Amino acid sequence: MGFVKEFKEFAIKGNAFDLAVGVIIGGAFGKIVTSMIDDLIMPIVAALVGKPDFSSIYFAIGKGSENIPAGSTLAKAKELAPDAAIFAYGNFITVAINFLLLALVVFMLVKTINRMRKTEAETPAEPAAPTTTEQLLSEIRDELKKK
């Protein structure tokens, strides 16, 4: 029974529960950021660069690379020359751009949250209402001053 009780205390403890909530929200936030990058930002980048899909940028060397016609997709190149060494550096470019954009979004989010926390910390808390004992002592003091 000691193991079950210890596990229950661990699972219900605030840190484990907070971590679980963070992982779930992080997964959902990841989907939002991925959609923002893929659906909003990458088309703009592609319009500026002129190529909508960087993953099809590659070069092939070695046996069979001469059989790949110019302008072939990466999948077609791998099919036509299975023995060729195909360096798909375009996919790396796409992943690097995605990482940089994701890092920028997370930085802006953290910066905003820190600014909000700082504002909350700077806001002075209202003084606590006097306790009944303090009120009674104040009344006694006021009465003594009158005499």
N, C-alpha and C positions, 0 to 999 in steps of 0.2 A: 504493500500500500504506500510505502514511502516514495517509491519511484513515481507513481501516478500523481500523488500530491505535489511532488516537486515539479513534475512536468506541467501540471495545471497552473501552478504559481508562475512558472516561466512563460507559458502561453498567454496567460491573462495579464501578465506584467505590462505596464505601459510601453516599454521600449519595444518589445516584440510586436505588440499590436500596432504601434505607430509605424514600425518598419513595414508591416504588411500593408497598411493603408498607403504608405508612400510608394511601395512597389506597384500597387494597383493604379494609383493616380499617375505614377510615372509612365506606366504602359499606355494609359489613355492619352497623356500629354504627348508621348512619343508619336502616337498616330496623328495627333493634331499638327505637330511640327513637321512630320513627314509629308502630310498632305499640303501644308503651306509651302514647303520647299518644292515638292514635285508639281503642284498644280498652280502655284502663284509665282514663285521666284524663278524656277528653272526655265519656264517659257520666256521670261524676260531676258535671262542670260543667253538662252538659245537664240533669241531674236538679235541680240547684240553681236554674238559670235557668228551667227548664221548657220548653226548646226543644231537641230533640236535634240539629237540623241548622241551624246558623246561615247556611249558604249560601243558604237560601231566603228570607232576609230582604232585601227590596228596596223601592224605591219608584219609580214611573214617572211621568214628566211628558211633556207634549208630545202630538203627533199620535197618536191611537189609544190613549192611556193609559186613556181612559174605557171601553174595550172589555175591559179586564182585570178579571175578577171578583175580589172579595176572597178571599184565601186561596189564590190560584193559585200554583203553583210557579214558580220563576224560568224554567225551560224553557218552561212553558206560557205565561207572560207574554210571553216573547220571540217565541213562535209567534203569539200572538193580536195583538200590536202590534209588528210588526217596525220600524216607523218611530218608536216612542216611545223616549225617552231613559230607560233603566232603570239606576238606580244600585243595584248589588248590593253594598251595604255589609256585608251579613252574611258574605260570603266573606272580606272584609277582616278582620272580627272573628275568624273561624276561623283565618286565617293568622297574625294577630297573637298569638292565644292559643297556637297551635302554636309560634311563635317563642319566646315567653316561656318556655314549658315546656321547649323544647329547650335554651334558654340556661341554664335552671335545672339541668337534668340535666347538661349539659356542665360547668357551674360546680362542681357537687357532685363530678363525676368528677375534675376537675383538682385540687380541694381535697383529695380523698382520696389521689390519687397524690402530691401534694406532701407530705402528712402522712407517707405511707409512705417517701418519699425522705428526709425530715427524720429519721425514726426510724432509717433505715439509716445516715445520716451521723453520728448521735449515738452509735451503737453503736461502742464502741472496738474496734479491730481487735486481735486477739491478737498479742502480740509475736512476731516471727519467731524461729524456732529458731536458736540460735547456730551459726555455720558451724564446720566442722572446725578451722579455724585458731583461732577464738575458743575452742573447747573445749580445744585443745592449750595455748594460752596460759594459760587458767584453771587447767589441771592443773599447769603449770610454776609459776605463781604460788602455788598451794596447797602445792606441794612446797617452794618457797623459804621460805614462812612456817613450815613445820614445822621447818626447820633453824635 
